[in-house]
Every structure is written in structure tokens, then in C-alpha cells.
Amino acid sequence: MFGLNRRDTRFLLIVIALTLLTPFILQPFPEGSALAQFNAGYPDLMQRIAIFGIFAIGFNILFGLTGYLSFGHAAFLGVGSYAVVWMYKLLDYNVLPGLVLAIVTSGLFALAIGYLSLRRSGIYFSILTLAFAQMSFNLAYSVLTPITNGETGLQVYTSDPQILLGENEPNVPHLFGLAMNESYKLELGGWVFTFNVGYYFTAVIAILAFYLSLRIFRSPFGMMLRAVKSNQTRLHYTGVNPRPYTLAAFVISGMYAGLAGGLLAAMDPLAGAERMQWTESGAVVIMTILGGAGTLMGPVLGAGFIKYLEKIFSKINENILEGWFAFLPEGMREVVVWVLSRFTGEGWALTLGLMFMLVVIFLPGGLMEGGRRIAALFRRRPETGKDDSAPGGAPAE
């Protein structure tokens, strides 16, 4: 089914189910409970998890399969955002034309940067991509202000042409009249589940992006990319030039990043140069390594963890902590609150840093390796008479 074997089809169906049921999965605690602080089933966060999941999936095609570490993918994220907002300004608020332009523009931009950067490998490649990204950021921030609107950011004004804007058309990003910001809330007991149009639109695209990456991983092209990562020298000895393959992977990865940037603008019709900063490139690197580079689900898990920490832990301030530990004696409560406040609120990045450090040291394969180790603990022992040295099945991705 879908051009996949039975195992991959089952895996894809599980991913589809988890994606569509995200509003339930991220809302485990009833409203009004002390643990409701940890609920994440609201549209903005769900959309960002899906969007940055796409970003990380694309980055993983380059880094996870070929081993080429790019520090400049934020440039394509920004290009995608600018492309979508320009389509809003010129045509109307329909998100589809903008997303198509975002993919094409970011792909061409990635082709130019990749053609130059892939002349080098290793740290030199990484530095080149970082340099191109920072050049793009500075161009967008100051030099190309007629196109990007500089530090103010590109947005839609009433004076813009919008030649296809109809009288009854929503004045917000939409899909053929279905506004991205529309939501339906379902109340079940103490729970409130939010079903947002923008999230499900993004989720469908994320599923398609994941399916495409799955096909790439299982294709001869994906095997060639793994060979590039394994040993380029041997490929040269066999008469194979790896550069066209790495360039293709770079372009595909850049198109994924452009799509993610376009979706950010589809949720919020604003594009700014800050999306091209090196911090955004660093974030997708951390997402991929944290989840598990070279695996299919790892980058998505990494994106979800980081966005969850950013949105949920950053909101836990000292007042909330005081309420949680009100049962403790005053002196002990002050110490506990002081310590925990270093890791929450504005200090959420410290929690992320510690988590990333622990993963790199103890789980080089990321969260996916942790999941495999936990699964191994519950796996049944081989039956008597079987060869204990026989290799097991392929690790789940």
C-alpha cells in the first residue's frame, strides 16, 4: 500500500493516527486541575510542532542520510515566509499559491547555495552554509528593505494590490474560504479539546512530507545518500560521483525548510528577518540530534520536545511554583522554588541544554535510541533452541 512494504505501511498509519489525534494526546489533564499547566493542545503550539517537524524532517534528509551538517537552513525558512507574504500582497490570502512559490523559491535558493557550499565537506561546508545564512539575514534586515521591509518585517496592507481578493473572501489566511484561525471546541467532562483548521491543514502537509521522506529513505537514492555518509572515497573508486546526490539532498532539504517557513506565514501573515538568524539553524540541528539523526520519527520527536519546553516550561513562573509547593514549610519552599525557577520561565533553555547534554552523552542515537532500549527491556527472551547470537530485527524508525 502507498508503494511501501507492510511494515512501513503500518508505521505510516500509526503516524497518521497520532497526528490526527494530537488535540487529544496533548490535552491529557482536565481544565482547572493543577496539572493543566502541562497541557499543550492549543492551536499555536500544535501548529508549531507540525511546522518545525517538517523543518526537521527535511534537515534530516541532508544531515541524517549524508552526514553533511548545515548551519544555514534558516535562510530557506525565511525565504519561504517572504514568498508566502508576497503572494498575499499580490494576489489574495489563499495559502496554496504562496506555499507553491515558497517551495520553488527556496529550492532555487538552495540549489545556488548548495552548488557553492558542497565544493567543501566537513566543518568547511558547515561554515560556508552559516556564512550564506548570515549574509541572507543581513540582506533581508538592511539591504533588501524594498522587498523584505527590513527590521519591521513584511506584512499585508490595505493598499496592496491583492488582485484576486473577493468581496466575501476572509481577510485572513485561508484555504478557499476556510480560515486558518477557525477553531471548534469540544467539551467532554472537565476536558476541552480544540480542533483548529490551521493545525489540520498543517498536519495533512506534515503527513505528506513524512511520507515523502519515508519513500526517500527506502529508495535507491536514499541508499546512495547513506553510501555518501559511509565512505565517499569508496564511491569515487567505483566511479560514482557523489556530488549530484548530495546536491539533490541539499535542494530537497531546502525545499522542506521553505515549506515550513511558508506555513509559518500561513498561520501568521508576517515575515521577518529573524527567521533567518543562526539561532533558527541551530534549533533544527538540536531537534534532529535530540530526536535521533538518521531515523524517521526522531526529528519530529525532537521538534515536539523543544517546542513543548519553549511554550510550556517558559510559562512556569515563581508564582505557579509557589502554588505547587505551598504545602512545604516556608524555608524549604523558598529553596525549592528558587532552584526550580532556574530551570523554568526564562531559564527553560537551561532545561533544554541539560537534556541535550544527557542525550548526547548517554543516548547518542537520541530519543529513538532511548525508546529502543526501553522496548528491549520488555522484549521476550528468545525461545529455547534458538541461536542467541542471531541478529534481531531492524530497529524501528
PAMI-571490 format. One line per field, with one value per residue (C-alpha): residue in three letters; x, y, z; residue number from 1. Coordinates in pm, 1 decimal. Layout:
BEGIN
drenro: c(ALA/...) $
px: c(X/...) $
py: c(Y/...) $
pz: c(Z/...) $
doti: c(NUM/...) $
***
This chain:
BEGIN
drenro: c(MET/PHE/GLY/LEU/ASN/ARG/ARG/ASP/THR/ARG/PHE/LEU/LEU/ILE/VAL/ILE/ALA/LEU/THR/LEU/LEU/THR/PRO/PHE/ILE/LEU/GLN/PRO/PHE/PRO/GLU/GLY/SER/ALA/LEU/ALA/GLN/PHE/ASN/ALA/GLY/TYR/PRO/ASP/LEU/MET/GLN/ARG/ILE/ALA/ILE/PHE/GLY/ILE/PHE/ALA/ILE/GLY/PHE/ASN/ILE/LEU/PHE/GLY/LEU/THR/GLY/TYR/LEU/SER/PHE/GLY/HIS/ALA/ALA/PHE/LEU/GLY/VAL/GLY/SER/TYR/ALA/VAL/VAL/TRP/MET/TYR/LYS/LEU/LEU/ASP/TYR/ASN/VAL/LEU/PRO/GLY/LEU/VAL/LEU/ALA/ILE/VAL/THR/SER/GLY/LEU/PHE/ALA/LEU/ALA/ILE/GLY/TYR/LEU/SER/LEU/ARG/ARG/SER/GLY/ILE/TYR/PHE/SER/ILE/LEU/THR/LEU/ALA/PHE/ALA/GLN/MET/SER/PHE/ASN/LEU/ALA/TYR/SER/VAL/LEU/THR/PRO/ILE/THR/ASN/GLY/GLU/THR/GLY/LEU/GLN/VAL/TYR/THR/SER/ASP/PRO/GLN/ILE/LEU/LEU/GLY/GLU/ASN/GLU/PRO/ASN/VAL/PRO/HIS/LEU/PHE/GLY/LEU/ALA/MET/ASN/GLU/SER/TYR/LYS/LEU/GLU/LEU/GLY/GLY/TRP/VAL/PHE/THR/PHE/ASN/VAL/GLY/TYR/TYR/PHE/THR/ALA/VAL/ILE/ALA/ILE/LEU/ALA/PHE/TYR/LEU/SER/LEU/ARG/ILE/PHE/ARG/SER/PRO/PHE/GLY/MET/MET/LEU/ARG/ALA/VAL/LYS/SER/ASN/GLN/THR/ARG/LEU/HIS/TYR/THR/GLY/VAL/ASN/PRO/ARG/PRO/TYR/THR/LEU/ALA/ALA/PHE/VAL/ILE/SER/GLY/MET/TYR/ALA/GLY/LEU/ALA/GLY/GLY/LEU/LEU/ALA/ALA/MET/ASP/PRO/LEU/ALA/GLY/ALA/GLU/ARG/MET/GLN/TRP/THR/GLU/SER/GLY/ALA/VAL/VAL/ILE/MET/THR/ILE/LEU/GLY/GLY/ALA/GLY/THR/LEU/MET/GLY/PRO/VAL/LEU/GLY/ALA/GLY/PHE/ILE/LYS/TYR/LEU/GLU/LYS/ILE/PHE/SER/LYS/ILE/ASN/GLU/ASN/ILE/LEU/GLU/GLY/TRP/PHE/ALA/PHE/LEU/PRO/GLU/GLY/MET/ARG/GLU/VAL/VAL/VAL/TRP/VAL/LEU/SER/ARG/PHE/THR/GLY/GLU/GLY/TRP/ALA/LEU/THR/LEU/GLY/LEU/MET/PHE/MET/LEU/VAL/VAL/ILE/PHE/LEU/PRO/GLY/GLY/LEU/MET/GLU/GLY/GLY/ARG/ARG/ILE/ALA/ALA/LEU/PHE/ARG/ARG/ARG/PRO/GLU/THR/GLY/LYS/ASP/ASP/SER/ALA/PRO/GLY/GLY/ALA/PRO/ALA/GLU) $
px: c(0.0/123.4/425.0/551.7/602.1/371.8/593.1/634.9/264.5/176.2/429.6/282.8/-71.7/38.9/197.4/-121.7/-334.1/-106.6/-101.8/-478.2/-537.9/-286.2/-557.3/-648.0/-293.2/-162.4/-458.4/-429.0/-533.8/-876.0/-916.5/-883.0/-660.4/-314.2/-159.8/-348.3/-37.0/125.2/-148.9/-30.4/-341.0/-391.4/-361.9/-47.8/168.4/24.8/85.8/443.7/517.7/388.0/570.0/905.2/856.3/851.3/1159.8/1343.1/1232.6/1382.6/1702.8/1733.6/1734.9/2057.9/2224.0/2085.3/2146.2/2457.3/2624.4/2656.5/2585.9/2432.0/2419.2/2234.0/1890.4/1723.3/1786.3/1537.2/1291.0/1295.4/1271.4/959.9/796.3/869.8/735.6/401.0/351.2/432.9/163.8/-78.7/15.3/-7.7/-296.3/-505.5/-493.2/-528.8/-236.1/-184.2/-22.8/212.8/321.1/393.0/604.0/777.4/881.2/1003.2/1188.8/1358.8/1453.9/1624.4/1794.9/1914.1/2044.2/2262.3/2392.9/2438.7/2627.9/2886.3/2892.1/2920.7/3258.4/3379.4/3287.8/3308.0/3347.1/3423.4/3083.4/2914.4/3092.4/3004.2/2634.3/2645.2/2810.4/2547.9/2268.1/2411.3/2456.8/2092.6/1988.8/2182.0/2046.5/1690.5/1743.1/1902.1/1993.7/1679.9/1432.1/1213.1/1147.9/1164.3/1063.9/1375.2/1351.7/977.4/900.5/691.2/315.7/-3.2/-151.1/-484.6/-301.6/-154.6/-288.9/-441.5/-585.1/-776.3/-930.8/-1307.9/-1576.0/-1682.4/-1335.8/-1189.2/-936.4/-707.0/-505.0/-746.7/-786.3/-1056.1/-1257.5/-1181.1/-996.1/-683.0/-773.4/-1114.8/-1149.5/-1410.3/-1403.6/-1533.5/-1611.1/-1604.7/-1633.3/-1351.2/-1161.7/-1174.6/-1033.9/-963.0/-980.3/-821.1/-838.6/-481.3/-348.7/-522.0/-413.5/-55.8/-95.5/-202.0/100.1/322.7/190.4/262.6/610.7/673.3/550.2/785.6/1079.2/986.0/993.9/1330.5/1473.9/1366.2/1462.3/1787.4/1850.0/1834.0/2075.4/2315.8/2294.9/2379.3/2675.6/2791.9/2778.0/2952.2/3251.6/3278.5/3626.7/3495.0/3225.9/3493.4/3691.5/3383.6/3344.1/3042.8/3040.0/2857.8/2817.8/2494.3/2336.7/2443.0/2327.9/1989.3/1960.0/2053.3/1788.6/1517.4/1610.0/1595.5/1251.1/1125.9/1261.6/1093.4/764.7/795.8/866.3/568.0/344.1/462.7/342.5/21.5/-57.2/53.9/75.4/406.4/764.2/1071.4/1447.8/1471.6/1364.1/1696.5/1913.4/2168.3/1968.1/1692.8/1951.7/2093.9/1746.9/1679.5/2020.4/1932.8/1587.1/1734.2/2012.0/1784.2/1527.1/1772.8/1952.2/1907.3/1576.5/1234.8/1046.8/1341.6/1341.7/965.8/1001.3/1289.4/1086.0/793.5/1010.1/1180.4/861.4/690.5/971.5/971.5/598.3/510.2/816.9/867.4/525.3/600.1/698.2/770.9/405.8/299.7/579.4/476.9/128.4/256.5/477.0/256.0/238.3/610.9/748.0/828.7/1208.5/1211.0/953.6/1170.1/1471.0/1273.3/1109.1/1440.9/1609.8/1325.6/1280.8/1632.3/1501.8/1161.8/1030.3/1313.1/1550.7/1376.6/1678.5/1885.0/1649.4/1688.3/2066.7/2082.4/1851.1/2059.2/2380.5/2240.0/2113.5/2445.9/2638.8/2411.8/2189.8/2396.2/2106.5/1869.0/1524.1/1466.1/1756.3/1606.2/1277.2/1453.6/1633.0/1308.0/1140.1/1430.0/1366.8/1015.4/1103.9/1061.2/1371.2/1445.1/1278.5/1487.0/1671.9/1713.2/2057.2/2107.0/2368.6/2128.4/2071.0/1740.2/1504.4/1585.6/1545.8/1219.8/1236.9) $
py: c(0.0/353.4/191.4/69.6/-272.9/-397.8/-282.9/70.1/93.6/3.0/256.8/529.9/453.4/487.4/824.8/941.1/835.3/1007.3/1326.0/1346.5/1267.6/1526.1/1754.5/1464.0/1344.3/1687.9/1759.9/1483.9/1686.3/1841.0/2217.7/2372.7/2097.4/2170.4/1974.9/2164.7/2382.2/2096.7/2068.1/2158.9/2102.8/2458.3/2563.9/2775.9/2509.8/2221.4/2413.8/2493.8/2132.9/2021.2/2301.1/2251.8/1878.1/1937.4/2158.1/1885.1/1605.4/1795.7/1873.3/1504.2/1409.4/1604.9/1554.2/1215.8/1044.8/1217.1/1340.1/1695.7/1933.7/2260.2/2564.1/2771.8/2617.1/2915.6/3105.3/2879.6/2909.9/3287.6/3273.4/3057.4/3304.8/3603.7/3420.1/3346.9/3701.6/3842.2/3622.4/3760.6/4111.9/4049.5/3800.4/3727.6/3540.6/3192.2/2994.3/2745.8/2975.4/3110.8/2764.4/2661.4/2974.9/2911.0/2559.9/2669.8/2978.7/2801.1/2515.5/2752.6/2934.3/2600.9/2499.1/2811.4/2783.6/2407.7/2427.1/2653.5/2504.4/2139.2/2208.3/2152.3/1897.4/1863.6/2175.9/2385.1/2300.6/2389.4/2725.3/2806.9/2741.5/2951.1/3234.8/3225.1/3224.5/3523.8/3705.9/3634.5/3763.7/4088.9/4135.9/4086.9/4306.4/4609.5/4589.7/4445.8/4651.4/4728.8/4353.0/4248.1/4569.5/4538.2/4514.9/4593.7/4275.4/4212.0/4226.9/4289.6/4640.5/4760.1/4945.3/4622.6/4508.5/4171.8/4140.7/3817.4/3928.5/3878.0/4070.7/3777.8/3635.0/3617.1/3889.4/3633.4/3338.5/3074.7/2770.1/2850.6/3040.4/2817.3/3048.5/2911.2/3063.2/2896.8/2650.4/2416.2/2332.3/2005.0/1984.0/1637.1/1639.6/1854.9/1845.2/2098.5/1981.7/2235.3/2137.8/2409.3/2442.2/2570.3/2277.1/2012.8/2183.0/2180.2/1823.3/1693.5/1859.9/1718.1/1367.7/1409.1/1542.0/1244.7/1001.5/1155.6/1127.5/762.8/692.5/869.8/666.7/338.9/429.5/356.8/731.9/707.0/412.7/620.0/901.8/653.3/541.7/903.3/922.7/588.2/636.7/882.6/762.2/417.3/574.7/766.0/442.5/273.9/559.0/720.9/1097.6/1165.8/1539.0/1526.5/1313.3/1544.0/1847.6/1684.4/1607.8/1968.5/2106.5/1872.2/1966.4/2336.1/2291.3/2130.2/2429.4/2670.4/2484.7/2514.8/2886.7/2927.2/2750.8/2986.3/3275.4/3085.1/3075.3/3434.6/3665.2/3822.0/3753.6/3892.2/3860.4/3698.9/3369.0/3369.1/3404.9/3138.7/3051.5/2902.0/2693.2/2579.6/2490.0/2245.2/2084.8/2031.2/1898.0/1640.0/1523.2/1520.1/1302.9/1084.3/1179.0/933.2/797.4/880.2/975.9/1118.7/1471.4/1503.2/1394.9/1637.6/1924.0/1836.9/1824.5/2156.2/2342.2/2194.1/2314.2/2654.5/2712.9/2521.3/2545.1/2911.0/2991.1/2832.5/3127.4/3160.0/3229.6/2898.6/2717.1/2879.8/2740.1/2392.0/2372.1/2563.7/2251.8/2275.2/2472.5/2829.1/2796.1/2471.2/2608.1/2911.3/2689.5/2450.8/2737.0/2916.5/2602.6/2505.0/2860.3/2839.0/2568.8/2715.7/3050.9/3243.5/2962.2/2697.9/2692.8/2554.9/2257.1/2209.5/2233.5/1972.4/1741.3/1780.3/1714.3/1397.1/1269.7/1328.4/1155.6/862.5/827.8/914.1/786.2/1038.5/977.2/699.8/505.0/555.7/415.8/112.3/46.0/63.7/-168.9/-412.7/-436.8/-569.3/-788.0/-1159.0/-1376.1/-1596.7/-1933.6/-2234.1/-2388.4/-2065.6/-1924.0/-1637.4/-1482.5/-1444.1/-1080.1/-924.6/-732.7/-393.2/-110.6/79.0/421.7) $
pz: c(0.0/-87.9/-254.9/83.4/234.2/508.5/794.7/660.4/577.6/935.0/1059.6/835.1/951.1/1313.5/1234.9/1061.7/1359.9/1611.3/1402.6/1362.7/1732.4/1855.0/2007.5/2239.0/2305.2/2404.5/2634.6/2898.1/3203.8/3273.6/3272.4/3616.1/3755.1/3891.7/3603.9/3332.1/3310.5/3117.4/2854.4/2507.1/2297.6/2178.8/1813.0/1815.8/1979.9/1777.8/1455.7/1553.3/1641.7/1300.0/1113.2/1283.1/1244.9/867.6/901.7/1095.2/859.9/567.3/754.6/844.8/475.6/441.2/779.5/877.9/542.3/402.5/721.7/586.0/875.1/756.0/982.2/724.6/681.8/846.1/521.1/340.8/628.0/585.7/205.8/234.5/471.7/248.5/-58.5/107.2/237.4/-107.0/-258.2/-0.1/-104.1/-477.6/-509.5/-200.7/130.9/-18.8/123.8/-162.0/-424.4/-160.7/-49.0/-406.6/-454.3/-120.6/-225.6/-569.0/-444.3/-156.7/-390.2/-634.0/-346.6/-203.9/-547.6/-564.0/-207.5/-227.8/-557.5/-393.6/-43.8/-148.6/-304.3/50.7/316.8/692.9/901.6/593.1/445.6/775.5/796.1/435.0/493.5/810.7/619.4/344.0/601.6/785.5/455.8/378.7/720.0/676.1/323.9/445.9/751.2/587.8/218.4/56.9/256.4/-50.4/-71.2/294.7/477.3/691.3/1068.9/1067.2/877.2/568.8/620.8/424.9/398.9/265.4/-11.4/-152.8/-495.7/-388.2/-737.0/-663.7/-334.5/-347.5/-161.6/57.8/99.1/454.1/528.7/690.9/554.2/429.7/209.3/-46.9/211.6/510.7/752.1/915.9/1253.4/1279.0/1566.2/1709.7/2080.8/2217.3/2589.4/2745.6/3122.4/3252.5/2924.2/2642.0/2307.4/2032.9/1665.3/1454.0/1075.7/1055.7/1254.9/1044.8/723.4/853.0/979.5/637.5/477.9/754.1/684.3/312.0/393.5/622.6/357.0/100.7/341.7/406.3/33.4/5.9/295.1/133.4/-224.9/-414.1/-392.4/-12.1/-19.3/-225.4/29.6/304.8/98.2/77.8/457.3/497.8/269.9/-17.8/-107.7/-196.5/-412.9/-604.8/-652.8/-800.8/-1047.7/-878.7/-836.3/-506.3/-559.5/-766.3/-494.2/-211.9/-409.2/-469.0/-96.3/-13.7/-250.5/-120.7/234.9/147.3/-9.5/311.6/504.3/262.8/303.8/682.8/652.9/422.9/673.3/948.1/732.9/653.4/1026.2/1089.9/781.4/879.5/766.5/938.3/903.2/1248.8/1091.1/905.0/1214.9/1303.0/1614.9/1397.2/1212.2/1544.6/1670.2/1385.7/1443.9/1810.8/1719.0/1483.9/1716.0/2021.1/1846.1/1658.4/1337.8/1054.9/1187.6/1050.1/1366.9/1560.8/1415.6/1470.2/1834.0/1880.5/1735.8/1962.7/2275.5/2207.8/2118.7/2424.5/2652.4/2486.2/2526.8/2844.8/3067.5/2980.1/3130.2/3469.3/3686.9/4059.1/4143.4/3988.5/4169.4/4497.8/4449.7/4371.3/4681.4/4923.3/5144.6/5227.0/5522.5/5421.8/5431.1/5235.2/4989.4/4911.7/4840.8/4618.4/4427.6/4381.1/4244.2/4010.6/3884.1/3737.0/3501.9/3415.9/3296.1/3135.7/3232.8/3020.3/2787.9/3077.1/3095.2/2720.2/2749.8/3025.4/2831.0/2516.2/2710.1/2869.5/2535.7/2360.9/2642.2/2722.9/2413.0/2102.3/1892.6/2051.4/2192.7/1939.1/2086.7/2431.6/2303.8/2156.1/2485.4/2680.2/2429.7/2464.8/2837.8/2774.1/2480.9/2543.1/2567.6/2265.0/2281.5/2387.1/2098.5/1904.9/1838.2/2085.3/1857.6/1566.8/1473.7/1573.3/1356.4/1216.2/1469.5/1446.3/1296.5) $
doti: c(1/2/3/4/5/6/7/8/9/10/11/12/13/14/15/16/17/18/19/20/21/22/23/24/25/26/27/28/29/30/31/32/33/34/35/36/37/38/39/40/41/42/43/44/45/46/47/48/49/50/51/52/53/54/55/56/57/58/59/60/61/62/63/64/65/66/67/68/69/70/71/72/73/74/75/76/77/78/79/80/81/82/83/84/85/86/87/88/89/90/91/92/93/94/95/96/97/98/99/100/101/102/103/104/105/106/107/108/109/110/111/112/113/114/115/116/117/118/119/120/121/122/123/124/125/126/127/128/129/130/131/132/133/134/135/136/137/138/139/140/141/142/143/144/145/146/147/148/149/150/151/152/153/154/155/156/157/158/159/160/161/162/163/164/165/166/167/168/169/170/171/172/173/174/175/176/177/178/179/180/181/182/183/184/185/186/187/188/189/190/191/192/193/194/195/196/197/198/199/200/201/202/203/204/205/206/207/208/209/210/211/212/213/214/215/216/217/218/219/220/221/222/223/224/225/226/227/228/229/230/231/232/233/234/235/236/237/238/239/240/241/242/243/244/245/246/247/248/249/250/251/252/253/254/255/256/257/258/259/260/261/262/263/264/265/266/267/268/269/270/271/272/273/274/275/276/277/278/279/280/281/282/283/284/285/286/287/288/289/290/291/292/293/294/295/296/297/298/299/300/301/302/303/304/305/306/307/308/309/310/311/312/313/314/315/316/317/318/319/320/321/322/323/324/325/326/327/328/329/330/331/332/333/334/335/336/337/338/339/340/341/342/343/344/345/346/347/348/349/350/351/352/353/354/355/356/357/358/359/360/361/362/363/364/365/366/367/368/369/370/371/372/373/374/375/376/377/378/379/380/381/382/383/384/385/386/387/388/389/390/391/392/393/394/395/396/397) $
***
